[in-house]
Amino acid sequence: MVLKSMANLKNRTILITGASRGIGRAIALRCAADGANIVIAAKTSEPHPKLTGTIHSVAEEVQAAGGRALPIQLDIREEEAVFAAVKQAADTFGGIDVLVNNASAISLTGTLATPMKRYDLMQDINTRGTYLCSQACLPYLLKAENPHILTLSPPLNLNPRWFAPHVAYTIAKYGMSMCTLGMAAEFAKQGVAVNSLWPRTTIATAAVEMFFPDALKASRKPEIMADAAYWILTQDSRSCTGNFFIDESVLRNAWVTDLEPYAVTPGLPLASDIFLD
C-alpha cells in the first residue's frame, strides 16, 4: 500500500496526553523538530522523586528542538478539565490538527489481586480517557486540513492468553483499541484518520522498568515509537485510517531498514511486548 505523505508537521498543533516522559515525550520531540506546536498534557508539573520529566521540562525540550510548546497540567479523568485544556490549546494555536492518546494506567494483576479502585483507574484513564479526549478534540479536528487521532493501544486479539493473567488491564487497553475501530469508521467520510500504534518489543519506559525490569536492557528506545508515530501523522488522513500499526512494521515499510540503533543494548535479543502472538 502506498500512502501519500504530507510534507511535514510545521505549524500543526499536536496535543499529546501523558507527554511528560517516555513515549509521549519522544513523540513530542520528534514532531517539534518539524516546527510543530506541541500541547504537553500530563499530570506531572513538579519533579517526581522517582520519575524524570515534567510538563515544563518537556516544554523546554520542545522549544529547543524547534517547536512551540504549551504545557498544561491535566488529569484526563476530569471531563471539564479536558474540555478546558482542549479549548486553551485551540485558542492558543488556532486549532488542533492531531490528538495522540498516550496516557495510560497499568496493573498486570489477576482478578483476585486487582482492587476495584485500580480497575476503575485503568478504565477511567485508558478507555474513558481516550474516548473523552477524542470527543473533546473532534470538533476542532473536523475543521483541520489533515486531522489525525493516534492511540497507543494494541491490535484487538481475542487469544485467551492475553486475558488470563491480567483481564482488567486487557479490558482497559482493548477499550482504547475499540475506540480506534469505531471512530475510524464513524469519521472516515469526514476525513479524520483514527489509528492505533503498538510496539513489537518492550520499550524502555518507567512502566517497563517497573513491571518488566529484566526486559529493560532487551528493550528498544522510545524513539522507535516516535518515528513510527511521525510517519503515521504525516500520511493523508483520508487514506490512512482504521489501522492497528506495529512500530517496526511501519518503519520497515517506510524508510528504515536498520532498526539496531533503536536497541537499548545493541546485539542483545529483544524482549517481545504483550498482546502480540
C-alpha positions in Angstrom: 0.0 0.0 0.0 1.4 3.4 -1.0 0.1 6.4 1.0 0.6 10.0 0.1 2.8 11.7 2.6 2.3 15.3 3.9 5.5 17.4 3.7 5.9 17.8 7.4 4.2 18.9 10.6 5.3 22.5 10.6 2.8 24.8 12.4 0.5 21.9 13.0 -0.9 21.6 16.5 -0.5 18.3 18.3 -2.0 17.5 21.7 -0.3 14.6 23.4 -1.6 13.1 26.7 0.9 11.7 29.1 3.7 13.6 27.4 5.9 14.4 30.4 8.1 11.3 29.9 8.6 8.1 27.9 6.9 7.6 24.6 4.8 10.7 24.8 7.8 12.9 25.3 9.6 11.2 22.4 6.7 11.8 20.1 6.6 15.4 21.2 10.2 16.0 20.4 10.0 14.2 17.1 7.1 16.4 15.9 8.8 19.5 17.4 11.7 19.0 15.1 9.4 20.0 12.2 8.3 23.2 14.0 5.0 21.8 15.2 3.0 23.3 18.1 3.1 20.7 20.9 0.5 20.7 23.7 2.1 18.7 26.6 -0.9 17.5 28.6 0.0 15.5 31.6 -0.4 15.3 35.4 3.3 15.9 36.4 4.0 19.6 36.8 6.5 19.2 39.7 9.5 16.9 39.7 8.7 13.4 40.9 11.2 11.8 43.3 11.4 8.6 41.3 10.4 9.6 37.7 12.1 12.0 35.4 10.3 14.7 33.5 7.5 17.3 33.9 5.3 19.2 31.5 7.7 22.1 31.9 10.9 20.2 31.3 9.4 18.7 28.1 8.2 22.2 27.1 11.8 23.4 27.3 13.0 20.4 25.2 10.2 21.0 22.6 11.3 24.6 22.2 15.0 23.6 22.0 14.0 21.1 19.3 12.4 23.8 17.2 8.7 23.6 18.2 6.3 25.8 20.1 5.1 24.4 23.5 2.1 24.7 25.6 2.4 22.8 28.9 -1.0 22.0 30.5 -1.3 20.1 33.8 -4.2 17.7 33.1 -5.9 14.7 34.6 -7.8 13.2 31.7 -10.3 11.7 34.1 -11.7 15.1 34.7 -14.2 16.0 31.9 -14.4 19.7 32.5 -10.6 20.0 32.7 -10.2 18.1 29.4 -12.6 20.3 27.5 -10.9 23.4 29.0 -7.5 22.2 28.1 -8.5 21.4 24.5 -10.1 24.9 24.2 -6.9 26.5 25.6 -4.8 24.6 23.1 -7.1 25.6 20.2 -7.3 29.2 21.3 -3.5 29.4 21.7 -2.6 27.9 18.3 -5.7 28.5 16.2 -7.0 24.9 16.2 -6.0 21.3 16.7 -4.6 19.0 14.0 -3.6 15.9 15.9 -4.5 14.1 19.1 -2.2 11.5 20.5 -3.9 9.3 23.2 -0.8 8.2 25.0 -1.8 8.4 28.7 -2.4 5.0 30.2 -2.5 3.2 33.5 -1.2 -0.4 34.0 -1.6 -3.2 36.6 -0.6 -6.6 35.4 -2.6 -8.4 38.1 -5.1 -11.2 38.2 -8.8 -10.9 39.1 -8.3 -11.6 42.8 -5.4 -9.2 43.1 -6.9 -6.2 41.3 -8.9 -4.0 43.7 -11.8 -2.2 42.1 -10.1 1.2 42.8 -7.3 0.0 40.5 -9.8 -1.4 38.0 -11.6 1.9 37.9 -8.3 3.8 37.5 -7.4 1.8 34.4 -10.8 2.1 32.9 -11.0 5.9 33.6 -7.6 6.7 32.1 -7.3 4.2 29.3 -10.7 3.6 27.8 -12.7 6.6 29.1 -9.8 9.0 28.8 -9.2 8.0 25.2 -12.9 8.5 24.5 -13.1 11.7 26.3 -10.1 13.3 24.8 -11.1 12.2 21.3 -14.6 13.6 21.9 -13.2 17.0 23.1 -10.8 17.3 20.2 -13.1 16.2 17.4 -14.9 19.5 16.8 -11.5 21.0 16.0 -10.1 18.0 14.1 -13.1 18.1 11.8 -12.0 21.6 10.7 -8.3 20.6 10.3 -6.6 20.1 6.9 -5.2 16.7 7.7 -6.6 15.5 11.1 -5.3 12.5 13.0 -6.1 10.7 16.2 -3.4 8.2 17.2 -3.9 6.0 20.1 -1.2 3.9 21.7 -3.0 0.6 22.1 -2.7 -2.9 20.7 -4.4 -4.8 17.9 -7.6 -6.5 19.1 -6.7 -10.1 19.8 -9.1 -12.5 21.5 -6.5 -15.1 22.3 -7.2 -16.0 26.0 -3.5 -15.8 26.8 -3.8 -12.0 26.8 -6.7 -12.0 29.1 -6.0 -14.7 31.7 -3.0 -13.1 33.5 -4.4 -9.5 33.7 -8.0 -9.4 32.5 -8.7 -5.9 33.9 -5.7 -4.3 32.2 -6.5 -6.1 28.9 -10.1 -4.8 29.0 -8.9 -1.3 29.6 -6.3 -1.4 26.7 -8.6 -3.1 24.3 -11.2 -0.4 25.2 -8.7 2.1 23.7 -8.4 -0.1 20.6 -12.2 -0.3 20.2 -12.3 3.5 20.2 -9.9 3.3 17.2 -12.0 0.7 15.5 -15.3 2.6 16.0 -14.2 6.1 15.5 -12.3 5.3 12.3 -15.4 4.0 10.7 -17.6 6.8 12.2 -15.4 9.7 10.9 -14.0 8.2 7.7 -16.2 10.2 5.5 -15.3 13.4 7.3 -11.6 12.7 6.7 -10.4 12.2 10.3 -7.8 9.5 10.5 -8.1 7.3 13.6 -5.3 4.7 14.1 -3.6 2.7 16.8 0.1 2.1 17.3 1.8 -0.6 19.4 5.4 -1.8 19.8 6.7 -5.1 18.7 9.2 -5.2 21.6 9.2 -3.7 25.1 10.1 -0.1 25.2 12.5 1.4 27.8 10.0 3.4 29.8 9.2 3.7 33.5 6.4 1.2 33.1 8.7 -1.5 31.7 11.3 -0.7 34.4 8.6 -1.3 37.0 6.7 -4.3 35.6 9.4 -6.0 33.3 12.7 -5.0 34.9 14.5 -8.0 33.4 13.4 -6.8 29.9 14.7 -3.2 30.2 18.1 -3.9 28.7 16.4 -6.0 26.0 14.1 -3.2 25.0 14.1 -0.6 22.4 14.3 3.2 23.0 11.0 5.3 22.9 12.3 6.9 19.7 11.2 3.9 17.6 7.6 4.7 18.6 8.2 8.4 17.9 9.5 7.8 14.4 6.6 5.4 13.7 4.1 7.9 15.0 5.6 10.6 12.9 5.2 8.6 9.7 1.6 7.9 10.5 0.8 11.5 11.4 2.3 12.7 8.1 0.0 10.5 6.0 -3.1 11.6 4.2 -5.9 11.3 6.7 -8.4 10.1 4.2 -6.2 7.2 3.0 -4.6 6.1 6.3 -7.3 5.3 8.9 -8.6 2.3 10.8 -5.2 0.6 11.2 -3.5 -1.1 14.1 0.1 -0.4 13.3 3.1 -2.1 14.8 6.1 0.2 15.1 8.8 -1.9 13.4 6.4 -2.8 10.5 5.7 0.9 10.0 9.4 1.8 9.7 10.3 -1.2 7.6 7.5 -0.3 5.1 8.5 3.4 5.2 12.2 4.1 5.1 14.1 2.4 7.9 15.9 -0.8 7.1 18.3 -0.9 10.1 16.5 -1.0 13.4 19.5 -1.8 15.5 20.2 1.8 16.6 16.8 1.8 18.4 18.0 -1.0 20.8 18.9 -0.1 24.3 21.6 -2.8 24.1 22.6 -3.5 20.5 23.2 -7.1 19.8 21.1 -8.4 22.7 18.0 -10.4 21.7 14.9 -8.2 22.1 12.0 -8.8 24.5 8.6 -9.1 22.9 5.8 -6.9 24.1 2.5 -8.3 25.2 -0.7 -8.7 23.1 1.2 -9.8 20.0 1.1 -13.5 19.1 
